[in-house]
């Protein structure tokens, strides 16, 4: 019998500028609005996620069904500006991954991603010894962002995305 996943159900996580709260089915429209800019996905292994069908089938449905996804709200405006989630919890090794993360472009380079990851890392390290980030190897922007918060490159591995092997950079924070 495996240990329960401590990342389900999620508590809300509140920072100085952000609220991370559990994703709900009713968040679809607002989250899609936040995700509908092609620039967000330009370096991503699945660059068509800005399109409605792709977003719903290859992002939102998985986020909703995993039970460990957040929507990210700007505390000033109350608007949903992105999402992130926990996945691949391994109780035996006390490891979890954080990913499927995006923020609207106007929040890039201003510390919002770092605040979001900080909140998630504090929550994760209540149970985990190691947190993984799987980033498309060509996604330089996301790789630099993880390095800024202390992520160390462990390896580059191929994982399937829509039937195609894609190289992913695996970063770790312990």
C-alpha positions as CSV (number, residue, x, y, z in Angstrom):
1,X,0.0,0.0,0.0
2,X,1.5,3.3,-1.0
3,X,1.6,6.4,1.2
4,X,-1.1,9.0,0.5
5,X,-0.1,12.0,-1.7
6,X,0.4,14.9,0.7
7,X,-0.1,17.3,-2.2
8,X,-3.8,16.4,-2.5
9,X,-5.8,18.3,-1.5
10,X,-3.9,21.5,-1.8
11,X,-4.1,24.4,0.6
12,X,-4.1,27.9,-0.7
13,X,-0.6,29.5,-0.6
14,X,-0.4,33.2,-0.2
15,X,2.6,35.4,-0.9
16,X,3.2,39.1,-1.0
17,X,1.8,39.5,-4.5
18,X,0.3,36.1,-5.4
19,X,-2.3,33.7,-4.3
20,X,-2.0,30.1,-5.4
21,X,-5.2,28.2,-4.9
22,X,-6.4,24.8,-6.1
23,X,-7.6,24.7,-9.7
24,X,-11.3,24.3,-10.1
25,X,-13.4,23.4,-13.2
26,X,-14.9,26.8,-13.2
27,X,-11.5,28.4,-13.7
28,X,-11.3,27.2,-17.4
29,X,-12.3,30.5,-19.1
30,X,-10.1,32.7,-16.9
31,X,-7.1,30.4,-17.1
32,X,-7.5,30.0,-20.9
33,X,-7.5,33.8,-21.2
34,X,-4.3,33.9,-19.2
35,X,-2.7,31.2,-21.4
36,X,-3.9,32.3,-24.8
37,X,-0.8,34.3,-25.8
38,X,1.4,32.4,-28.2
39,X,4.5,34.0,-26.7
40,X,4.0,32.1,-23.4
41,X,4.4,28.8,-25.2
42,X,7.0,29.8,-27.9
43,X,9.9,27.9,-26.2
44,X,7.7,25.1,-24.8
45,X,7.8,21.6,-26.2
46,X,4.1,21.9,-26.8
47,X,4.0,25.3,-28.5
48,X,0.3,25.1,-29.5
49,X,-1.0,25.3,-26.0
50,X,-2.2,28.8,-26.6
51,X,-4.9,27.4,-28.9
52,X,-8.2,26.6,-27.2
53,X,-8.5,22.9,-28.1
54,X,-4.8,22.2,-27.3
55,X,-5.1,24.0,-24.0
56,X,-8.2,22.2,-22.9
57,X,-7.1,18.7,-23.9
58,X,-3.3,18.8,-23.3
59,X,-3.2,21.1,-20.3
60,X,-6.4,21.9,-18.5
61,X,-7.9,18.4,-18.3
62,X,-4.7,16.9,-16.9
63,X,-4.3,19.8,-14.5
64,X,-7.9,19.3,-13.2
65,X,-7.7,15.5,-13.0
66,X,-4.3,15.5,-11.1
67,X,-5.8,17.2,-8.1
68,X,-2.5,19.0,-7.4
69,X,-2.7,22.0,-9.7
70,X,-2.9,25.7,-8.7
71,X,-4.2,28.7,-10.4
72,X,-2.1,31.8,-9.7
73,X,-3.9,35.0,-8.9
74,X,-2.5,38.5,-8.8
75,X,-3.5,39.7,-5.3
76,X,-3.9,43.3,-6.5
77,X,-6.2,42.6,-9.4
78,X,-7.7,39.3,-8.3
79,X,-7.2,38.0,-11.9
80,X,-5.9,34.6,-12.7
81,X,-2.4,35.0,-14.3
82,X,-1.1,31.5,-14.6
83,X,-0.8,28.0,-13.2
84,X,1.6,25.5,-11.8
85,X,1.3,22.0,-10.2
86,X,2.9,19.3,-8.2
87,X,3.3,15.9,-9.9
88,X,5.2,12.6,-9.7
89,X,5.1,12.4,-5.9
90,X,7.3,9.5,-4.7
91,X,6.7,8.7,-1.1
92,X,9.6,6.2,-0.9
93,X,12.2,8.6,-2.0
94,X,10.4,11.7,-0.8
95,X,10.6,13.4,-4.2
96,X,8.1,15.5,-6.1
97,X,8.2,17.6,-9.3
98,X,6.9,21.1,-9.8
99,X,5.9,22.1,-13.3
100,X,3.4,22.7,-16.0
101,X,4.0,26.3,-15.0
102,X,3.1,29.4,-17.0
103,X,2.6,33.1,-16.2
104,X,1.2,35.8,-18.4
105,X,4.1,37.7,-20.2
106,X,3.6,41.0,-18.2
107,X,4.6,39.1,-15.1
108,X,7.9,37.8,-16.5
109,X,11.2,39.1,-15.2
110,X,9.6,40.8,-12.2
111,X,10.0,38.2,-9.5
112,X,6.5,36.7,-9.8
113,X,7.8,33.3,-10.9
114,X,10.3,33.2,-8.1
115,X,7.6,34.1,-5.5
116,X,5.3,31.3,-6.9
117,X,8.1,28.7,-6.8
118,X,9.2,29.9,-3.3
119,X,5.6,29.3,-2.0
120,X,5.5,25.9,-3.7
121,X,8.9,24.9,-2.5
122,X,8.1,25.8,1.2
123,X,5.0,23.6,0.9
124,X,6.9,20.7,-0.9
125,X,9.7,20.6,1.6
126,X,7.3,19.9,4.5
127,X,7.3,16.3,3.0
128,X,9.9,16.1,0.3
129,X,13.7,15.9,0.4
130,X,14.1,16.7,-3.3
131,X,12.1,18.7,-5.8
132,X,12.4,18.2,-9.6
133,X,11.7,20.5,-12.4
134,X,11.5,19.0,-15.9
135,X,12.0,21.8,-18.5
136,X,12.1,21.5,-22.3
137,X,15.9,21.6,-23.1
138,X,15.3,24.4,-25.6
139,X,13.3,26.5,-23.1
140,X,16.1,28.8,-22.2
141,X,13.9,31.3,-20.4
142,X,12.5,28.7,-18.0
143,X,15.9,27.1,-17.5
144,X,17.4,30.4,-16.4
145,X,14.5,31.1,-14.1
146,X,15.0,27.8,-12.3
147,X,18.7,28.4,-12.1
148,X,18.0,31.8,-10.5
149,X,16.1,30.2,-7.6
150,X,18.8,27.5,-7.0
151,X,17.9,24.7,-9.4
152,X,20.9,22.5,-10.4
153,X,21.0,20.7,-13.7
154,X,21.0,17.0,-13.0
155,X,20.6,15.5,-16.5
156,X,19.0,15.8,-19.9
157,X,16.5,13.0,-20.7
158,X,14.1,12.3,-23.5
159,X,10.4,12.1,-22.7
160,X,7.5,11.6,-25.1
161,X,5.3,14.6,-25.9
162,X,2.4,13.9,-28.3
163,X,4.2,10.8,-29.6
164,X,7.6,12.5,-30.2
165,X,10.7,12.1,-28.0
166,X,11.6,15.6,-26.6
167,X,14.7,16.4,-24.6
168,X,14.0,17.7,-21.2
169,X,16.5,19.3,-18.8
170,X,16.0,17.8,-15.3
171,X,16.8,20.3,-12.5
172,X,16.8,19.5,-8.8
173,X,16.6,21.5,-5.6
174,X,17.3,19.6,-2.3
